[in-house]
């Protein structure tokens, strides 16, 4: 085993055991599926416990989205842009692929991996993605059911849905 691999393994074990903050471990799992929710998701104390790192995608999610804050498509972008979680800005609307990465088709109510740390109980409607549906008139965007079965749908951008803000990754692909 090379020194570099040894350090990576040691850092990962330390994070799992809570010995170091999540930011201290290398994030090299983008090419792996992590089935164990305890290994996949880390509640970030540096964000006052209000954010969750997904080690599989390297994205940071708001831990408790919702609250009946309905927004149009453009309103969702404004809402995430103004969001402060853990005293941090730079939140955005996730893409369709990013939202779908949270879905576990074997689970329902909510359709998230068993043992996930999210509180989606305040969600009352589907969640906007930043992904526009090509060739629709009037323009539509994809949205995801994060409460029941994980259904992926699309809606006119003037409709009001909820938003689940994310941080990190490649950025928005919509509007």
Secondary structure, 3 states (H helix, E strand, C coil): CCHHHHHHHHHHHHHHCCCCCHHHCCCCCCCCCCCCHHHHEEECHHHCCCEEEECCCCEEEECCCCCCCCECHHHHHHHHHHCCECCECCCEECCHHHHHCCECCCCCCCCECCCCCCCCCCCCCCEEEEEEECCCCCCEEEEECCCCCCCEEEEECCCCEECCEEECCCCCCCC
